[in-house]
Amino acid sequence: MKLELINDLKKKKEHQDSKWLFISLGFLNRRAHVFKLKNNNYILKKIKDEIKKFERRGHRTHWLKVDFIVSEIDTEFPELLDELTETRRNYVEYGISFDPNYSMAFLPEEVNANAFVRPVQGKDHQTLFVSEQNINTYLKKYKGYRGVYFHKKYANKNVKKFYTKGYLIEGEKVFSLISSGYMHGIRKITANQNKSEYRRLVTTATQYLSDQMDENGRYEYGKFPHFNKKIGFYNVLRHASTTYSLLEGLEYLNDKKGIRQAKQAIDYVLDNYLYINPQEKDTAYIYDDTNNINEIKLGQNGIALITLTKYMSMTGSDEYMDVARKLARGTIRMIGDGDTVHVLNYPDLTIKDEKRVIYYDGEAAFGLMRLYQIDEHPEWLEYVEILFDHFIKNDYWKYSDHWLSYCTYELTKVKPEEQYFVFGLKNVSKRLKYIYQRETTFPTFLEMLMAGYKMTRLMKEKGMQDVIGEHLDEEMFHKTIEKRVDYQRTGYFYPEVAMYFKNPGSVLGSFFIKHHGYRVRIDDVQHYISGYIQYLNHYDK
């Protein structure tokens, strides 16, 4: 690592007046070591001493982050507590110092990655509090602090909020980090770098999903990386949908070996969760018995069809055609006249829930649509249209469902009827302002927007520009796509983000949902991959 680069950063005009700076040493197997230094000529020696100290303990420094303090705000401590609990979870973007000389101070990354602000247990996960326990655990274990922190000590005192400009040094490269807003702390990229950067994100995240699969085809479901806690649950629907996106990623990367491995994830579902109705042996369902829930979800059948047809279309195989047709018939049984049944009991096929998750309907429609495209059995298309009659009549566009956006585009390629095009436009247009301004990454939004984008290209090919103009603000549409595709990087575990968590190497290169405790779940990673691939393959500004 070329530490001399720090001297170049110090010489920058905007940092010459910075009295203090923070150094974070990043490792693969433990949280970053963060310490403050006076901005003088002895910095490099002190940093080298710290690096050697941790090497002796078995921790090799992979990255070094430098943060220059650029501004400070004095604030009363009670006001700070209120502000922290009123800020969206894990979205604190300023550091905190409890004294003028930064003897006890935390970067915003330390505040967020150590869950200093967390939900009140047993409540709605929206009510937050500042955890003295988490602060003390971090101080004792990672700062060598011998005292005890408690809020009352600062009740009548002022503390500092401070803002920084950061840089990450990796090998001989320096990455300038964004210094303000919700993208604070992640690397800047230029307009001519963005597509290559998005390709890199797809590459690492696809590899991450592949690495989560065991020899039987089952995934490690996910974790909460604050304290490296595994999620003790499983969901067959999400297993299947993750496999769909894994296949997308492997196809994009032309990874033949990876595709063969991903087939194990398909076979895992069919070997363990396929139920063929003994009364109708041409009809099948995917069930889930996790924690003895013993149920069949409409969405499970739909997603299974999406995944099976994706594998067959990209490999030219018809290996799963028989089982796909059986699953399609099971799906049709649950669709009925279009007012679907969402959940059946397994194995007696009685109704468990008439309605549960509205997205099951879009998943079922898209699954049948995908099967029709490779099988061309008219019954599959007939039931897609039955569903769309129901969707249009009941204004399903208001749910901003990415699966419906995918399906609408595919349907209009086969049935280019204005009613379907208008439905698809409404699906993407009615919440554009909300999507543009959304502070969480919400990766399914990009998937939905990109499916809508492909549909507008099809409409233009058919001379339907007037219909587009009537229902969609195209300028805002493009601005929203471009905003979301870059903003989603705030949900990526760059080294400059991952290094502050308990086990950085276990999440590096994956994606997360920040306001859900930086949750890394296989289906979270799935949606980011799919959206980025759609953008990379199809978006042309």
LUMDOMAR-95478 format. One record per residue (C-alpha): y, x, z; residue number from 1. Coordinates in pm, whole numbers, plus 50000, padded with zeros to 5 digits. Each point is the difference from the previous one (the first is absolute). Last residue first. Example, Ala and Ser with C-alpha at 12.3 -4.5 7.8 and 13.67 -1.06 7.14 Angstrom:
BEGIN
[[49894; 51367; 50714]; 2]
[[49656; 49863; 50066]; 1]
This chain:
BEGIN
[[50761; 47042; 47678]; 541]
[[49640; 50026; 49892]; 540]
[[49756; 49887; 50266]; 539]
[[49639; 49967; 49887]; 538]
[[49756; 50267; 50113]; 537]
[[50208; 50165; 50272]; 536]
[[50124; 49672; 50142]; 535]
[[49657; 49835; 50001]; 534]
[[49856; 50315; 50157]; 533]
[[50267; 50000; 50271]; 532]
[[49933; 49638; 50090]; 531]
[[49623; 50044; 50013]; 530]
[[50013; 50312; 50218]; 529]
[[50244; 49845; 50249]; 528]
[[49785; 49690; 50028]; 527]
[[49679; 50190; 50070]; 526]
[[50147; 50227; 50270]; 525]
[[50072; 49690; 50208]; 524]
[[49654; 49869; 49910]; 523]
[[49834; 50308; 50150]; 522]
[[50200; 49976; 50320]; 521]
[[50255; 50259; 50110]; 520]
[[50217; 49831; 50262]; 519]
[[50332; 50170; 50063]; 518]
[[50020; 49776; 50310]; 517]
[[50027; 49678; 49802]; 516]
[[50369; 50059; 49924]; 515]
[[49909; 50314; 49804]; 514]
[[49728; 49871; 49770]; 513]
[[49824; 50315; 49879]; 512]
[[49906; 50203; 49694]; 511]
[[49772; 50302; 49968]; 510]
[[50077; 50361; 49906]; 509]
[[49964; 50135; 50353]; 508]
[[49826; 49748; 50225]; 507]
[[49720; 50203; 50164]; 506]
[[50182; 50332; 49960]; 505]
[[50286; 49884; 50221]; 504]
[[49787; 49933; 50311]; 503]
[[50236; 49900; 50285]; 502]
[[50299; 49913; 49785]; 501]
[[50318; 50202; 49944]; 500]
[[49863; 50194; 49700]; 499]
[[49931; 49680; 49804]; 498]
[[50365; 49935; 49912]; 497]
[[50116; 50335; 49863]; 496]
[[49649; 50054; 49859]; 495]
[[50044; 49684; 49790]; 494]
[[49810; 49702; 50131]; 493]
[[50127; 49734; 49763]; 492]
[[50162; 49674; 50112]; 491]
[[50356; 50122; 49946]; 490]
[[49886; 50080; 49645]; 489]
[[50001; 49625; 49942]; 488]
[[50378; 50026; 49966]; 487]
[[49963; 50175; 49665]; 486]
[[49793; 49726; 49836]; 485]
[[50198; 49730; 50180]; 484]
[[50344; 50103; 49871]; 483]
[[49887; 50043; 49638]; 482]
[[49821; 49664; 50000]; 481]
[[50302; 49831; 50162]; 480]
[[50249; 50148; 49753]; 479]
[[49778; 49881; 49715]; 478]
[[49989; 49643; 50131]; 477]
[[50372; 50003; 50081]; 476]
[[50077; 50080; 49636]; 475]
[[49740; 49752; 49881]; 474]
[[50143; 49704; 50190]; 473]
[[49705; 49767; 49937]; 472]
[[49949; 49629; 49927]; 471]
[[50222; 49903; 49707]; 470]
[[50025; 50353; 49862]; 469]
[[49621; 50030; 49985]; 468]
[[49974; 49669; 49813]; 467]
[[50265; 50118; 49755]; 466]
[[49814; 50330; 49941]; 465]
[[49689; 49812; 49885]; 464]
[[49956; 50174; 49662]; 463]
[[49626; 50058; 50041]; 462]
[[50033; 50376; 50050]; 461]
[[50274; 49921; 50250]; 460]
[[49761; 49780; 50193]; 459]
[[49739; 50278; 50014]; 458]
[[50261; 50239; 50140]; 457]
[[50093; 49734; 50255]; 456]
[[49634; 49977; 50105]; 455]
[[49976; 50375; 50057]; 454]
[[50306; 49979; 50226]; 453]
[[49848; 49713; 50196]; 452]
[[49689; 50207; 50066]; 451]
[[50234; 50282; 50106]; 450]
[[50197; 49780; 50236]; 449]
[[49688; 49868; 50173]; 448]
[[49854; 50347; 50051]; 447]
[[50337; 50125; 50125]; 446]
[[50017; 49714; 50252]; 445]
[[49644; 50072; 50116]; 444]
[[50133; 50325; 50150]; 443]
[[50202; 49833; 50281]; 442]
[[50202; 50320; 50066]; 441]
[[50201; 49859; 50289]; 440]
[[50381; 49989; 49970]; 439]
[[50007; 49713; 49748]; 438]
[[50330; 50000; 49810]; 437]
[[49861; 49989; 49647]; 436]
[[49719; 49764; 50101]; 435]
[[50245; 49752; 50155]; 434]
[[50227; 50017; 49696]; 433]
[[49705; 49948; 49766]; 432]
[[49858; 49704; 50191]; 431]
[[49991; 49727; 49731]; 430]
[[49944; 50231; 49705]; 429]
[[49643; 50130; 50025]; 428]
[[49797; 49678; 50037]; 427]
[[50262; 49805; 49808]; 426]
[[49939; 50216; 49695]; 425]
[[49624; 49951; 50026]; 424]
[[50038; 49622; 50025]; 423]
[[50228; 50005; 49696]; 422]
[[49742; 50200; 49801]; 421]
[[49724; 49762; 50100]; 420]
[[50198; 49691; 49900]; 419]
[[50101; 50170; 49673]; 418]
[[49643; 50033; 49879]; 417]
[[49865; 50335; 49883]; 416]
[[49636; 49916; 50085]; 415]
[[49798; 50323; 49966]; 414]
[[50274; 50257; 50067]; 413]
[[50170; 49741; 50220]; 412]
[[49694; 49991; 50226]; 411]
[[50007; 50377; 50056]; 410]
[[50366; 49991; 50101]; 409]
[[49949; 49701; 50224]; 408]
[[49704; 50168; 50169]; 407]
[[50192; 50311; 50103]; 406]
[[50292; 49790; 50128]; 405]
[[49759; 49775; 50184]; 404]
[[49844; 50303; 50168]; 403]
[[50351; 50124; 50091]; 402]
[[50076; 49678; 50186]; 401]
[[50372; 49929; 50044]; 400]
[[49910; 49688; 50204]; 399]
[[50274; 49786; 49840]; 398]
[[49827; 50026; 49661]; 397]
[[49738; 49762; 50138]; 396]
[[50227; 49711; 49908]; 395]
[[49745; 49723; 50069]; 394]
[[49969; 49858; 49647]; 393]
[[50007; 50349; 49848]; 392]
[[49729; 50135; 50230]; 391]
[[49779; 49692; 49960]; 390]
[[50019; 50011; 49620]; 389]
[[49942; 50373; 50036]; 388]
[[49676; 49941; 50189]; 387]
[[49865; 49769; 49731]; 386]
[[50108; 50259; 49742]; 385]
[[49799; 50272; 50175]; 384]
[[49715; 49751; 50019]; 383]
[[49994; 49950; 49624]; 382]
[[50023; 50375; 49944]; 381]
[[49675; 50059; 50190]; 380]
[[49833; 49701; 49832]; 379]
[[50077; 50142; 49653]; 378]
[[49762; 50297; 50042]; 377]
[[50186; 50288; 49839]; 376]
[[49806; 50266; 50198]; 375]
[[50248; 50292; 50007]; 374]
[[50329; 49811; 50017]; 373]
[[49838; 49701; 50170]; 372]
[[49896; 50219; 50292]; 371]
[[50358; 50122; 50049]; 370]
[[50129; 49644; 49998]; 369]
[[49736; 49889; 50250]; 368]
[[50102; 50278; 50239]; 367]
[[50371; 49934; 49946]; 366]
[[49961; 49632; 50086]; 365]
[[49794; 50074; 50313]; 364]
[[50248; 50262; 50122]; 363]
[[50290; 49764; 49936]; 362]
[[49835; 49727; 50207]; 361]
[[49908; 50237; 50283]; 360]
[[50371; 50091; 50025]; 359]
[[50071; 49675; 50189]; 358]
[[49804; 50119; 50303]; 357]
[[49828; 49737; 50216]; 356]
[[49939; 49660; 49845]; 355]
[[49704; 49759; 50015]; 354]
[[49852; 50214; 50275]; 353]
[[49630; 50002; 50101]; 352]
[[49853; 49779; 49730]; 351]
[[49620; 49998; 49990]; 350]
[[49831; 50270; 49791]; 349]
[[49693; 50020; 50232]; 348]
[[49991; 50382; 49997]; 347]
[[50279; 50075; 50077]; 346]
[[50275; 49751; 50081]; 345]
[[50246; 49939; 49722]; 344]
[[50366; 50108; 49974]; 343]
[[50284; 49926; 49757]; 342]
[[49922; 49664; 49846]; 341]
[[50216; 49962; 49690]; 340]
[[50220; 49720; 49874]; 339]
[[49928; 50091; 49638]; 338]
[[49751; 49721; 49922]; 337]
[[49715; 50187; 50164]; 336]
[[50106; 50356; 50074]; 335]
[[49727; 50076; 50256]; 334]
[[49717; 49912; 49759]; 333]
[[50181; 50200; 49731]; 332]
[[49985; 50312; 50219]; 331]
[[49626; 49959; 50041]; 330]
[[49968; 49972; 49624]; 329]
[[50211; 50314; 49957]; 328]
[[49781; 50183; 50252]; 327]
[[49694; 49917; 49790]; 326]
[[50175; 50119; 49686]; 325]
[[50098; 50325; 50172]; 324]
[[49640; 50052; 50117]; 323]
[[49875; 49983; 49643]; 322]
[[50281; 50213; 49861]; 321]
[[49962; 50285; 50250]; 320]
[[49833; 50255; 49774]; 319]
[[50200; 49899; 49692]; 318]
[[50134; 50354; 49955]; 317]
[[50292; 50110; 49782]; 316]
[[50118; 50224; 50286]; 315]
[[50358; 49873; 50038]; 314]
[[49919; 49636; 49926]; 313]
[[49688; 49994; 50218]; 312]
[[50170; 50157; 50303]; 311]
[[50302; 49771; 49973]; 310]
[[49773; 49698; 49954]; 309]
[[49815; 50078; 50322]; 308]
[[50324; 50056; 50193]; 307]
[[50179; 49685; 49886]; 306]
[[49682; 49795; 50051]; 305]
[[49961; 50133; 50356]; 304]
[[50367; 49919; 50059]; 303]
[[49948; 49638; 49901]; 302]
[[49682; 49957; 50202]; 301]
[[50166; 50146; 50307]; 300]
[[50311; 49790; 49939]; 299]
[[49800; 49677; 50021]; 298]
[[49885; 50118; 50341]; 297]
[[49638; 49968; 50114]; 296]
[[49938; 50006; 50374]; 295]
[[49772; 50138; 50265]; 294]
[[50264; 50101; 50259]; 293]
[[49726; 50190; 50185]; 292]
[[50223; 50297; 50089]; 291]
[[50002; 50086; 49629]; 290]
[[49764; 49759; 49825]; 289]
[[50189; 49977; 49670]; 288]
[[49866; 49812; 49699]; 287]
[[50020; 50058; 49626]; 286]
[[49878; 49695; 49811]; 285]
[[49742; 49915; 49736]; 284]
[[49898; 49723; 49761]; 283]
[[49727; 50024; 49734]; 282]
[[49737; 49946; 50269]; 281]
[[50137; 49662; 50092]; 280]
[[49801; 49870; 50298]; 279]
[[49926; 50354; 50128]; 278]
[[50372; 50087; 49971]; 277]
[[50019; 50371; 49929]; 276]
[[50181; 50184; 50280]; 275]
[[50140; 50347; 49931]; 274]
[[50121; 50185; 50309]; 273]
[[49780; 50306; 50056]; 272]
[[49866; 50127; 49669]; 271]
[[50283; 49849; 49793]; 270]
[[50270; 50135; 50230]; 269]
[[49853; 50351; 50025]; 268]
[[49932; 49998; 49626]; 267]
[[50373; 49975; 49929]; 266]
[[50081; 50281; 50244]; 265]
[[49726; 50214; 49846]; 264]
[[50161; 49948; 49659]; 263]
[[50298; 50192; 50138]; 262]
[[49789; 50318; 49994]; 261]
[[49929; 49966; 49629]; 260]
[[50370; 49937; 49942]; 259]
[[50087; 50314; 50199]; 258]
[[49776; 50210; 49776]; 257]
[[50170; 49860; 49691]; 256]
[[50352; 50072; 50126]; 255]
[[50227; 49904; 49710]; 254]
[[50299; 50001; 50239]; 253]
[[50106; 49651; 49894]; 252]
[[49637; 49887; 50006]; 251]
[[49958; 50145; 50348]; 250]
[[50311; 49823; 50122]; 249]
[[49904; 49666; 49852]; 248]
[[49647; 50036; 50141]; 247]
[[50147; 50068; 50344]; 246]
[[50217; 49694; 49950]; 245]
[[49696; 49779; 49941]; 244]
[[49811; 50170; 50284]; 243]
[[50285; 49912; 50236]; 242]
[[49969; 49636; 49894]; 241]
[[49627; 50005; 50078]; 240]
[[50034; 50158; 50344]; 239]
[[50295; 49771; 50070]; 238]
[[49780; 49696; 49939]; 237]
[[49721; 50150; 50212]; 236]
[[50221; 50044; 50305]; 235]
[[49919; 50247; 50276]; 234]
[[50119; 50059; 50357]; 233]
[[50044; 50276; 50255]; 232]
[[50317; 50148; 49855]; 231]
[[49986; 50370; 50083]; 230]
[[50255; 50146; 50240]; 229]
[[50175; 50325; 49904]; 228]
[[50272; 49967; 50267]; 227]
[[50293; 49904; 49778]; 226]
[[49754; 49997; 49708]; 225]
[[49881; 49641; 50028]; 224]
[[49678; 50011; 49802]; 223]
[[49807; 49853; 49710]; 222]
[[49679; 49852; 49865]; 221]
[[49786; 50312; 49964]; 220]
[[49842; 49872; 49685]; 219]
[[49643; 49893; 49920]; 218]
[[49831; 50131; 49684]; 217]
[[49679; 50111; 50170]; 216]
[[50085; 50373; 49984]; 215]
[[50330; 49937; 50176]; 214]
[[50331; 49901; 49839]; 213]
[[50330; 50110; 50159]; 212]
[[50019; 50307; 49775]; 211]
[[50018; 49785; 49689]; 210]
[[50292; 49810; 50151]; 209]
[[50185; 50327; 50073]; 208]
[[49928; 50129; 49650]; 207]
[[50167; 49691; 49859]; 206]
[[50293; 50057; 50236]; 205]
[[50036; 50363; 49893]; 204]
[[49997; 49926; 49628]; 203]
[[50216; 49687; 50019]; 202]
[[50265; 50192; 50195]; 201]
[[49990; 50283; 49747]; 200]
[[50046; 49755; 49714]; 199]
[[50302; 49857; 50182]; 198]
[[50149; 50350; 50020]; 197]
[[49944; 50062; 49629]; 196]
[[50169; 49668; 49929]; 195]
[[50298; 50076; 50224]; 194]
[[50082; 50354; 49899]; 193]
[[50249; 49928; 49719]; 192]
[[50193; 49760; 50221]; 191]
[[50025; 50256; 50279]; 190]
[[49790; 50003; 50315]; 189]
[[50120; 50025; 50357]; 188]
[[49748; 50065; 50271]; 187]
[[49945; 49770; 50295]; 186]
[[50195; 50014; 50328]; 185]
[[50224; 49696; 49962]; 184]
[[49878; 49745; 49747]; 183]
[[50117; 49720; 50232]; 182]
[[50357; 50127; 49983]; 181]
[[50128; 50353; 50027]; 180]
[[49910; 50366; 49947]; 179]
[[49754; 50003; 49711]; 178]
[[49803; 50324; 50017]; 177]
[[50054; 50314; 49794]; 176]
[[49667; 50158; 49918]; 175]
[[49978; 50378; 50017]; 174]
[[49716; 50182; 49825]; 173]
[[49862; 50346; 50077]; 172]
[[49709; 49878; 50210]; 171]
[[50108; 49658; 50123]; 170]
[[50350; 49985; 50148]; 169]
[[50130; 49653; 50077]; 168]
[[50373; 49941; 50027]; 167]
[[50192; 49762; 50225]; 166]
[[50353; 49867; 50044]; 165]
[[50038; 49853; 50345]; 164]
[[50151; 49712; 50193]; 163]
[[50063; 49990; 50372]; 162]
[[50010; 49729; 50264]; 161]
[[50124; 50150; 50319]; 160]
[[49967; 49880; 50360]; 159]
[[50249; 49853; 50244]; 158]
[[49905; 49934; 50357]; 157]
[[49981; 49708; 50241]; 156]
[[49635; 49904; 49938]; 155]
[[49891; 50355; 49916]; 154]
[[49765; 50063; 50295]; 153]
[[49904; 49634; 49994]; 152]
[[49821; 50046; 49668]; 151]
[[49730; 50232; 50133]; 150]
[[49891; 50346; 49886]; 149]
[[49790; 50208; 50234]; 148]
[[50048; 50373; 50041]; 147]
[[49787; 50287; 49881]; 146]
[[50074; 49986; 49628]; 145]
[[49757; 50216; 49803]; 144]
[[50125; 49838; 49678]; 143]
[[49674; 49889; 49837]; 142]
[[49777; 49871; 50279]; 141]
[[50249; 49928; 50277]; 140]
[[50289; 49875; 49791]; 139]
[[49772; 49798; 49772]; 138]
[[49821; 49827; 50287]; 137]
[[50333; 49941; 50176]; 136]
[[50151; 49827; 49696]; 135]
[[49688; 49788; 49950]; 134]
[[50002; 49891; 50366]; 133]
[[50373; 49925; 50005]; 132]
[[49942; 49757; 49713]; 131]
[[50315; 49852; 49847]; 130]
[[49931; 49630; 49946]; 129]
[[49939; 49776; 49701]; 128]
[[49946; 49627; 49944]; 127]
[[49867; 49952; 49643]; 126]
[[49632; 50061; 50077]; 125]
[[49978; 49630; 50100]; 124]
[[49918; 50062; 50365]; 123]
[[49690; 50130; 50177]; 122]
[[50130; 50355; 50028]; 121]
[[50374; 50053; 49946]; 120]
[[50040; 50173; 49666]; 119]
[[50094; 50369; 49983]; 118]
[[50301; 50230; 50009]; 117]
[[49911; 50354; 50101]; 116]
[[49711; 49962; 49756]; 115]
[[49938; 50374; 49965]; 114]
[[50057; 50006; 49624]; 113]
[[50323; 49798; 50023]; 112]
[[50186; 50191; 50270]; 111]
[[49872; 50336; 49876]; 110]
[[50111; 49923; 49644]; 109]
[[50341; 49894; 50133]; 108]
[[50040; 50350; 50145]; 107]
[[49977; 50019; 50377]; 106]
[[50219; 50169; 50260]; 105]
[[49965; 50146; 50345]; 104]
[[50189; 50329; 50010]; 103]
[[50226; 49868; 49723]; 102]
[[50302; 50182; 50143]; 101]
[[50209; 49689; 50073]; 100]
[[49718; 49817; 50185]; 99]
[[49760; 49710; 49936]; 98]
[[49979; 50061; 49627]; 97]
[[49874; 49733; 49760]; 96]
[[49929; 50035; 49628]; 95]
[[50094; 49744; 49738]; 94]
[[49804; 49796; 49744]; 93]
[[49801; 49762; 50222]; 92]
[[49786; 49790; 49764]; 91]
[[49675; 50018; 50196]; 90]
[[50024; 49632; 50106]; 89]
[[50306; 49825; 49860]; 88]
[[50301; 50079; 50216]; 87]
[[50083; 49755; 50281]; 86]
[[49796; 50194; 50255]; 85]
[[50176; 50326; 49915]; 84]
[[50344; 49839; 50006]; 83]
[[49944; 49850; 50345]; 82]
[[49885; 50333; 50141]; 81]
[[50300; 50173; 49840]; 80]
[[50240; 49751; 50157]; 79]
[[49845; 50068; 50342]; 78]
[[50050; 50376; 49938]; 77]
[[50369; 49981; 49921]; 76]
[[50075; 50161; 49667]; 75]
[[50141; 50328; 49874]; 74]
[[49962; 50038; 49623]; 73]
[[49908; 50325; 49830]; 72]
[[50016; 50128; 49643]; 71]
[[49849; 50263; 49768]; 70]
[[49726; 50151; 50216]; 69]
[[49798; 50233; 49779]; 68]
[[49628; 49927; 49977]; 67]
[[49756; 50266; 49879]; 66]
[[49640; 49912; 49922]; 65]
[[49724; 50258; 49978]; 64]
[[49668; 49929; 49839]; 63]
[[49643; 50126; 50020]; 62]
[[50021; 50179; 50338]; 61]
[[49654; 50105; 50110]; 60]
[[49883; 49859; 50333]; 59]
[[49718; 50195; 50168]; 58]
[[50173; 50077; 50330]; 57]
[[50088; 50352; 49887]; 56]
[[50152; 49843; 49689]; 55]
[[50217; 49788; 50228]; 54]
[[50159; 50303; 50166]; 53]
[[50038; 50176; 49667]; 52]
[[50199; 49708; 49854]; 51]
[[50220; 49989; 50312]; 50]
[[50078; 50372; 49978]; 49]
[[50079; 49969; 49629]; 48]
[[50245; 49718; 50076]; 47]
[[50174; 50208; 50267]; 46]
[[50031; 50297; 49768]; 45]
[[50135; 49784; 49717]; 44]
[[50266; 49836; 50218]; 43]
[[50159; 50311; 50146]; 42]
[[50309; 50001; 49779]; 41]
[[50151; 49681; 50143]; 40]
[[49971; 49620; 49978]; 39]
[[49872; 49937; 50350]; 38]
[[49643; 49887; 49995]; 37]
[[49819; 49675; 50071]; 36]
[[49625; 49955; 50023]; 35]
[[49740; 49777; 49838]; 34]
[[49630; 50084; 49985]; 33]
[[49850; 49756; 49754]; 32]
[[49705; 49794; 50116]; 31]
[[49652; 50144; 49969]; 30]
[[49727; 50083; 49747]; 29]
[[50174; 50050; 49665]; 28]
[[50300; 50185; 50139]; 27]
[[50378; 49969; 49961]; 26]
[[50254; 50217; 50179]; 25]
[[50319; 49800; 50059]; 24]
[[50326; 50191; 50047]; 23]
[[50312; 49828; 50125]; 22]
[[50354; 50122; 49948]; 21]
[[50297; 50047; 50225]; 20]
[[50362; 50107; 49953]; 19]
[[50032; 49863; 49646]; 18]
[[50330; 50136; 49862]; 17]
[[49837; 50199; 49718]; 16]
[[49783; 49707; 49900]; 15]
[[50214; 49824; 49735]; 14]
[[50094; 50333; 49840]; 13]
[[49640; 50100; 49939]; 12]
[[49944; 50341; 50156]; 11]
[[49752; 49860; 50254]; 10]
[[49780; 49875; 49716]; 9]
[[49982; 50346; 49841]; 8]
[[49915; 50148; 50340]; 7]
[[49717; 49748; 50035]; 6]
[[49855; 50123; 49670]; 5]
[[49921; 50325; 50183]; 4]
[[49707; 49815; 50154]; 3]
[[49794; 50032; 49682]; 2]
[[49667; 49856; 50106]; 1]
